[in-house]
Amino acid sequence: MEGSVKELKKFNGKVIAFDGTIEIIENSRNNTPFYKLKISEDNYLWTVLMFKNETNKIGDKVRVVGYLIIADPNETEKQFLDTKYMVIVFGLVDFENSNFLFLSGAGQQKQEWLDGKIPRSK
């Protein structure tokens, strides 16, 4: 996924998937990883995982799938979340470390995450 913020606008609210390299790791409002993923030479997206992940580190190349939304950072996230859009991730694949994380029922879980709850599988 390459391009400008203008191109991202047409994907707002939709499920997207892309590869990226973890450049920065912050902590989300729900105590899950918030990654700054480099997706091309001059482009990156902030992505927040809907689950815990202690395997991946800065420099890891991952593939994520999630909902592209307009960023609505809380006070803490405003310190680092510097993009108009972000991705709420419900699936992550890391082929190098054999790490595969995915949540079912992602639509409901997305709303729960936005409401401050960490989704749990049944």
Summary of the structure (lengths in Angstrom):
residues: 122
radius of gyration: 13.2
end to end distance: 32.6
largest distance: 40.1
contacts: 346
relative contact order: 0.22
helix: 16%
strand: 43%
